[in-house]
Amino acid sequence: MTFPRIVATDLDGTLLNSLGSVSARTQQALRLASDAGAQIVFVTARPPRSVVPIAEQAGVTGTVICSNGAIVCDLATHRFTASYALAPATIRKLTAALAEAVPGVAFAAETGRKVLVEGGYTWPDVHDAAFIQEVDAICDEDQPFVKLLALSDRAHGRRHARDGASRRRGAGGDHPHGRARPRGDQRPRRDQGGYVRPALPGAGGGSRRGGRVWRHAE
């Protein structure tokens, strides 16, 4: 049997569980793969500072690919072995175009080590508080950025309005498409992993997860 030489995996929604951590079962699987000679490589949109504690929990060493591929980081030294940053001229061009198209838009930028935020940008992750630096304008900062983020109050408000409407429909038992779903309805439903739960647990073919039988939606 031929074992893989490398196992590259995403983190959020893939390797991590719903609590954002690495389960004992997953840790065991990673150890087995490593013992078989495979190199474990995390490939994620997260910045290096957010990946290091996960790698420590999982017992993973070596190299991680972060920030959507913009940074390659050595876990042992925390050194960036490769970085593919946006040029300052590109940042200025992008921010000018977005500011013209979306009045009131605010920007933030990820450097890999810290986050630069403008006054109108609300950074959502409280765990990054120690790494946040407020600036007057992103486009005036002459340093490499690996990620540019934009936030519009107008779009943000519409999203919250939609979320609120969805919650109100959910509280009333409404179907996402506007049709009422009776309480206790056991018709097949698709979860985020693309699986459909049969009307009767155990009916039909599929894989058993969490004590229920699931079949993958075609």
Secondary structure, 3 states (H helix, E strand, C coil): CCCCCEEEECHHHHHCCCCCCCCHHHHHHHHHHHHCCCEEEEECCCCHHHHHHHHHHHCCCCEEEEHHHCEEEECCCCEEEEECCECHHHHHHHHHHHHHHCCCCEEEEECCCCEEECCCCCCCCHHHHHHEEECCCHHHCCCCECEEEEECHHHHHHHHHHHHHHHHHHHCCECCCCCECCCCCCCCEECCCCEEECCCCCCCCCEEECCEEEEECC
